[in-house]
Amino acid sequence: LVLFHTLHPGLGLTLPLPATSTASGIDKSAFDPIKVIEHIFPTSIVDAMANNDILQIVVFSVFFGVAITAVGERAAPLVRAAEALTKVMLQITDYVMRFAPFAVFAAVAATLVERGPGVIGKLGYFMLSVYAGLGLLWVMLGLLAWLFIGRRATSLFRYIREPVLVAFSAASSEAAFPRTLEALDRFGVPNRISSFVLPLGYSFNLDGSMMYMTFASLFIAQAYGITLGLGTQIAMMLTLMITSKGIAGVPRA
């Protein structure tokens, strides 16, 4: 919020407000708090996976993992099967990401054709503002890493450099997941820790997505000349902190 009000990336766009009768396309019934809580728990794991509902998949996985631990050695075949399936899925993801740059190129080209080259300037300033915030976040994370593991923090950042570039170029942290697992393994983090912490982080600790959504929401308001009070902005921020959970599984969210 402080960075946005310092940089004002939405000033000067002066987009016309649509008519109040224009449909927003948002199903307001979906925002019932009771439905939101009910939605966290899957009625069927197959349905959750078919709909790519990350939060439900994570909740089921936690229950499933606890049950496997309770069963003990008799569940060993299931564990080996899950590990083998993970390897196959990560390999498929690796194949897909090799073609990701072509898809990014096509998406950018289509936007330029539709909006013209002038849109690059304003959107570029907006994205630079977001990157400034992300850069500040990375500095803070780097200092925390240095505080806990000392000089090894330099090695850690060297190992995760490639996954970071993949995530940046593809605009998707999901795309970097396989390489991040490999990088942490090379760094010396046991697989039983990284394979548990990373998926939880992807589902619940989305600092970058949270920061982007704050910038994007205020950018849209500023572009349309809508004035938002500080109380409204803080309420938006708290709402975004909740709604950002599970955003990793929503394409181009």
C-alpha positions as a printed NumPy array, in Angstrom:
array([[  0.   ,   0.   ,   0.   ],
       [  2.827,   2.39 ,   0.879],
       [  4.664,   1.636,  -2.38 ],
       [  1.516,   2.105,  -4.46 ],
       [  0.758,   5.512,  -2.947],
       [  4.388,   6.509,  -3.477],
       [  4.563,   5.463,  -7.152],
       [  0.912,   5.992,  -8.344],
       [  1.142,   3.627, -11.363],
       [ -2.539,   4.118, -12.35 ],
       [ -2.453,   7.914, -12.751],
       [ -3.036,   9.308, -16.225],
       [ -4.997,   6.403, -17.692],
       [ -8.426,   8.07 , -17.082],
       [-10.468,   5.112, -18.302],
       [-14.24 ,   5.739, -18.653],
       [-16.399,   4.085, -16.016],
       [-18.877,   1.532, -17.409],
       [-22.586,   2.061, -16.797],
       [-23.851,   1.009, -13.365],
       [-26.241,  -1.414, -15.041],
       [-23.379,  -3.27 , -16.757],
       [-23.098,  -6.872, -15.579],
       [-19.82 ,  -7.605, -13.773],
       [-19.949, -11.329, -14.484],
       [-19.318, -12.121, -10.821],
       [-21.548, -14.623,  -9.055],
       [-22.129, -12.902,  -5.711],
       [-23.822, -15.966,  -4.228],
       [-20.416, -17.651,  -4.17 ],
       [-19.24 , -15.275,  -1.425],
       [-21.458, -16.787,   1.269],
       [-19.055, -17.395,   4.242],
       [-20.717, -20.734,   5.048],
       [-20.188, -21.926,   1.457],
       [-16.55 , -20.798,   1.566],
       [-15.885, -22.89 ,   4.702],
       [-17.755, -25.881,   3.259],
       [-15.772, -25.6  ,   0.038],
       [-12.467, -26.164,   1.861],
       [-13.349, -29.825,   2.475],
       [-13.695, -31.973,  -0.67 ],
       [-16.754, -34.108,  -1.274],
       [-14.587, -36.196,  -3.605],
       [-10.823, -36.026,  -4.18 ],
       [-11.388, -37.048,  -7.82 ],
       [-13.713, -34.055,  -8.296],
       [-11.201, -31.75 ,  -6.56 ],
       [ -8.37 , -32.907,  -8.835],
       [-10.545, -32.698, -11.957],
       [-11.406, -29.071, -11.113],
       [ -7.836, -28.269, -10.016],
       [ -9.105, -27.132,  -6.601],
       [ -5.736, -26.755,  -4.848],
       [ -7.07 , -26.   ,  -1.368],
       [ -9.268, -29.121,  -1.307],
       [ -6.391, -31.247,  -2.633],
       [ -4.066, -29.962,   0.116],
       [ -6.663, -30.633,   2.842],
       [ -7.227, -34.177,   1.535],
       [ -3.463, -34.744,   1.255],
       [ -2.925, -33.775,   4.897],
       [ -5.626, -36.214,   6.061],
       [ -4.296, -38.921,   3.72 ],
       [ -0.718, -38.424,   4.925],
       [ -1.735, -38.6  ,   8.585],
       [ -3.668, -41.826,   7.89 ],
       [ -0.677, -43.371,   6.063],
       [  1.566, -42.506,   9.021],
       [ -0.898, -44.115,  11.42 ],
       [ -1.056, -47.315,   9.336],
       [  2.746, -47.525,   9.201],
       [  4.677, -50.132,   7.2  ],
       [  1.554, -51.657,   5.616],
       [  1.061, -48.398,   3.668],
       [  4.602, -48.517,   2.206],
       [  3.373, -49.603,  -1.291],
       [  1.094, -46.537,  -1.404],
       [  3.996, -44.271,  -0.468],
       [  6.24 , -45.772,  -3.175],
       [  3.425, -45.432,  -5.74 ],
       [  2.856, -41.77 ,  -4.779],
       [  6.596, -41.022,  -5.05 ],
       [  6.773, -42.679,  -8.491],
       [  3.685, -40.756,  -9.664],
       [  5.257, -37.518,  -8.405],
       [  8.391, -38.157, -10.474],
       [  6.297, -38.78 , -13.603],
       [  4.141, -35.669, -13.082],
       [  7.192, -33.454, -12.493],
       [  8.771, -34.815, -15.672],
       [  5.596, -33.96 , -17.64 ],
       [  5.675, -30.453, -16.142],
       [  9.303, -30.151, -17.257],
       [  8.311, -31.01 , -20.837],
       [  5.497, -28.426, -20.789],
       [  7.741, -25.657, -19.424],
       [ 10.227, -26.129, -22.268],
       [  7.497, -24.788, -24.58 ],
       [  6.304, -22.072, -22.158],
       [  8.402, -19.253, -23.734],
       [  6.538, -19.713, -27.04 ],
       [  3.191, -19.405, -25.222],
       [  4.344, -16.254, -23.391],
       [  5.48 , -14.747, -26.702],
       [  2.072, -15.478, -28.28 ],
       [  0.178, -13.968, -25.312],
       [  2.219, -10.739, -25.418],
       [  1.894, -10.507, -29.211],
       [ -1.909, -10.888, -29.003],
       [ -2.144,  -8.09 , -26.395],
       [ -0.084,  -5.753, -28.58 ],
       [ -2.294,  -6.447, -31.603],
       [ -5.484,  -5.776, -29.603],
       [ -4.365,  -2.714, -27.595],
       [ -1.556,  -1.198, -29.624],
       [  2.033,  -0.519, -28.53 ],
       [  0.999,   2.419, -26.298],
       [ -0.307,   0.04 , -23.653],
       [  3.232,  -1.217, -22.992],
       [  4.351,   2.052, -21.358],
       [  1.64 ,   2.248, -18.686],
       [  1.574,  -1.476, -17.999],
       [  5.377,  -1.465, -17.918],
       [  5.41 ,   1.208, -15.195],
       [  2.755,  -0.735, -13.277],
       [  4.814,  -3.945, -13.469],
       [  8.015,  -2.112, -12.481],
       [  6.164,  -0.899,  -9.39 ],
       [  5.177,  -4.481,  -8.573],
       [  8.758,  -5.669,  -9.16 ],
       [ 10.038,  -2.947,  -6.808],
       [  7.779,  -4.366,  -4.105],
       [  8.854,  -7.934,  -4.869],
       [ 12.507,  -6.843,  -4.843],
       [ 12.043,  -5.328,  -1.391],
       [ 10.403,  -8.577,  -0.247],
       [ 13.351, -10.618,  -1.592],
       [ 15.819,  -8.385,   0.276],
       [ 13.896,  -8.996,   3.509],
       [ 13.772, -12.768,   2.848],
       [ 17.484, -12.77 ,   2.034],
       [ 18.317, -11.047,   5.329],
       [ 16.166, -13.571,   7.204],
       [ 17.917, -16.458,   5.417],
       [ 21.312, -14.96 ,   6.293],
       [ 20.188, -14.627,   9.932],
       [ 19.277, -18.336,  10.16 ],
       [ 21.857, -20.098,   7.952],
       [ 24.62 , -17.503,   7.651],
       [ 26.87 , -17.616,   4.588],
       [ 25.051, -20.676,   3.209],
       [ 22.269, -18.237,   2.197],
       [ 24.46 , -17.222,  -0.759],
       [ 24.595, -20.852,  -1.926],
       [ 20.837, -21.219,  -1.45 ],
       [ 20.089, -18.25 ,  -3.702],
       [ 22.534, -19.587,  -6.288],
       [ 20.723, -22.942,  -6.334],
       [ 17.236, -21.427,  -6.683],
       [ 18.292, -18.869,  -9.307],
       [ 17.093, -21.056, -12.21 ],
       [ 13.616, -21.796, -10.701],
       [ 13.199, -18.076, -10.003],
       [ 13.94 , -17.27 , -13.66 ],
       [ 11.445, -19.933, -14.799],
       [  8.746, -18.492, -12.524],
       [  9.508, -14.956, -13.711],
       [  9.502, -15.743, -17.429],
       [  6.382, -17.925, -17.275],
       [  4.551, -15.638, -14.785],
       [  3.737, -18.781, -12.809],
       [  5.3  , -20.072,  -9.62 ],
       [  3.681, -23.443, -10.362],
       [  5.989, -23.819, -13.355],
       [  9.038, -23.533, -11.105],
       [  7.888, -26.153,  -8.595],
       [  9.81 , -29.17 , -10.016],
       [ 13.059, -27.217, -10.405],
       [ 12.695, -25.745,  -6.902],
       [ 12.397, -29.247,  -5.431],
       [ 15.542, -30.305,  -7.313],
       [ 17.418, -27.164,  -6.198],
       [ 16.549, -27.688,  -2.529],
       [ 17.605, -31.33 ,  -2.821],
       [ 21.018, -30.259,  -4.166],
       [ 21.281, -27.664,  -1.384],
       [ 20.832, -30.427,   1.178],
       [ 17.203, -30.081,   2.298],
       [ 15.728, -33.582,   2.909],
       [ 12.982, -34.463,   0.432],
       [ 10.561, -35.303,   3.264],
       [ 10.81 , -31.637,   4.376],
       [ 10.809, -29.849,   1.006],
       [  7.986, -31.991,  -0.42 ],
       [  5.848, -31.03 ,   2.591],
       [  6.785, -27.363,   3.054],
       [  6.718, -26.305,  -0.617],
       [  3.128, -27.417,  -1.404],
       [  1.909, -25.785,   1.82 ],
       [  3.732, -22.584,   0.891],
       [  2.231, -22.663,  -2.603],
       [ -1.258, -22.912,  -1.118],
       [ -1.108, -20.722,   1.981],
       [  1.911, -18.39 ,   1.941],
       [  1.577, -16.444,  -1.308],
       [  3.355, -13.193,  -0.462],
       [  4.074, -12.307,  -4.095],
       [  0.518, -12.978,  -5.256],
       [ -0.847, -10.987,  -2.321],
       [  1.372,  -8.04 ,  -3.224],
       [  0.406,  -8.222,  -6.913],
       [ -3.326,  -8.354,  -6.13 ],
       [ -3.032,  -5.273,  -3.893],
       [ -1.213,  -3.375,  -6.658],
       [ -3.647,  -4.582,  -9.341],
       [ -6.807,  -3.723,  -7.383],
       [ -5.616,  -0.205,  -6.548],
       [ -4.254,   0.248, -10.095],
       [ -7.705,  -0.499, -11.555],
       [ -9.381,   1.902,  -9.092],
       [ -6.861,   4.652,  -9.884],
       [ -7.125,   4.063, -13.649],
       [-10.914,   4.593, -13.45 ],
       [-10.6  ,   7.586, -11.112],
       [-12.288,   5.804,  -8.177],
       [-11.227,   7.196,  -4.798],
       [-10.862,   4.604,  -2.045],
       [-10.598,   5.594,   1.609],
       [ -7.851,   4.161,   3.832],
       [-10.395,   2.038,   5.722],
       [-11.655,   0.546,   2.451],
       [ -8.1  ,  -0.177,   1.307],
       [ -7.226,  -1.953,   4.568],
       [-10.462,  -3.97 ,   4.356],
       [ -9.514,  -4.911,   0.769],
       [ -6.038,  -5.946,   1.9  ],
       [ -7.404,  -8.186,   4.679],
       [ -9.884,  -9.715,   2.203],
       [ -7.081, -10.349,  -0.295],
       [ -5.012, -12.064,   2.416],
       [ -7.816, -14.626,   2.731],
       [ -8.809, -14.942,  -0.931],
       [ -5.193, -15.362,  -2.071],
       [ -5.1  , -18.82 ,  -0.485],
       [ -5.25 , -21.388,  -3.259],
       [ -4.675, -18.819,  -6.02 ],
       [ -1.689, -20.805,  -7.349],
       [ -4.068, -23.274,  -9.001],
       [ -6.117, -20.597, -10.806],
       [ -4.763, -20.03 , -14.353],
       [ -3.666, -16.381, -14.901],
       [ -5.286, -15.399, -11.6  ]])
